[in-house]
Amino acid sequence: MISAFWHGFYQAYYITFFFFFVHLFLNGLMYKYFKSDDQILVKLYNKSGKIGHFLLSFINMQFLNHSACYLLILDGNICWRVMKHLYFMPQILLLGFLFIFMVLPQAKSQKKIEKSEETKKT
């Protein structure tokens, strides 16, 4: 936001900032999800090894690169046309992944796991 005040009020700044924040929130949800060991996607990810890590990192960077391209365009109308020509697919995929990882069960915190194990022992 400070950058927008400093450099000017371009619509593309707000588009980029919004999708950066969505992306960061999604990364946090994904990190929590992949910390658990009992989820199906986690088992598949662990079996894929370095190839799976590379693919996940590559997809992650492509979402960031796409969001950052609006900083170079700056004009809101041109940004809208770019999104329209891509049929809003990067935005739909990003928001779709966000919805999916918000619905998927997250890993339990370590304290909750320890408490449940203690109650099972007694």
N, C-alpha and C positions, 0 to 999 in steps of 0.2 A: 504494500500500500504506500509506503514511503516513496518507493520508486515512482509510482504514479504521480504523486505530488511534485516530485523533483523534475521528472521528465515531461510531464503533461498528462492530461486526462484522455488517454486513448482507450477505446473500448477493448482492444486486444489485450491490454494489461489485465483487465478484470476477467476476461475469458481464460487467460493463461493462469492467473492466480487461482481461480476457482478449480480448474482441472488439476493443478499442482496439489492443492489441498485435498481433493478427492483421491488423488493418487497416493499421497502420503497416508491418508486414513486407510486406504485399501492395503497398502504395504503393512501397516500395523496389524490389521486383521489377518492378513496372510501369515505374518510371522507368528501370531498366536496360534493359528490353526496348525501350522506345520511343526509346532513344538510338541503336539500330541503324537503319541505313537500308535493309537488304535484306529485312526481314521483311514479310510480306503485310499484317498488321494495321497496321504502321507506315505503309505506303504508303497504305492506305485512310484512316487517321487524318490523314495530311498532306493528302490530297485533300479531306477534309471541311472543312478550314479552321476558322473560328471556331465553326461549328455543332458540329463534332465535339469541339472543346475544351470548349464549353459543356456538351454532353451528358455527356462524361466527368467533368467537374467536378460536375455535378448528381448523377450516380449516386454519385460518391464522397461527396458531402455527405449523401445519403440513407442510406448505410450508417452514417456517423458519427452522424447524427440518431437513427437507430433504436437504435444501441448506447447513446446517451446517455439515451434515454427510461427505461432501467432505473434510472438514478441518481435519477430522480424517483419511481419506484415504491417502491424500497427493499425491499419484501417479496419474498423468493425464490419463494414459492408463487404470488403474483400474476404475477411475471415469467414463471414457467413457464407459467401459463395464457395469458398474452399470446402467448408463443412458440407455444404449442399452437394457439391460435386462428388464427394466421398460418401454420400448418402448417410452422413452422420455416423458411420460405422465405428470409428475410433471412440467416439463419445458413448455410443450405445454399448459397445463392448466394455468400456471402462465402468460405466454405471451398472451394467449387467454383472460384471465380476464383483463390484461392490455389493450389490444386492445378494448375490450368491454367498459371499463370505460373511455377510451379516446374518444370513439365515443358518449357515452351517454351524454345528456345535463347536465351540472353541475349547482349547485345552484348559483343564482345571488348573487352578493355581497350586503351587507346591504345598502351601499350608493346608488347603482343602484336602489334598491327596493324603498328607500325613495324618490329618484328623480322621479321615475315613478309615485309614489303615489301623489307627489306634482303636477306634470303636469296633472294628472287626475282630481285633485280638481279644478284647474284653468281653 
